[in-house]
Amino acid sequence: MANIRSAEKQRRQAEKATIRNRTGKSRLKSALKKARAAVAAGKAELSAGFSEIDKAAKKGLIKNNTADRYKSRLSAAAKRIAK
């Protein structure tokens, strides 16, 4: 339990951020799962997946290199299926 007002405020802010981050990560994972399923089914619907990846990177939920890696792997999978 925090004894200092600023520590109590930081705890409250951390709780809010945790909820916000958890929601965003969950949303990203769902979008990735849908995009991978679409690619596996032969539908190259990558724009929705790319959009969610970019939003997560912009919000700081994932790093830019991680976002680029996710997009690269989705693109590569789509190209493999297209052959």
ABEGO torsion letter per residue (X at the ends): XBABAAAAAAAAAAAAAAAAAAAAAAAAAAAAAAAAAAAAAGBBBAAAAAAAAAAAAAAGABBAAAAAAAAAAAAAAAAAAAX
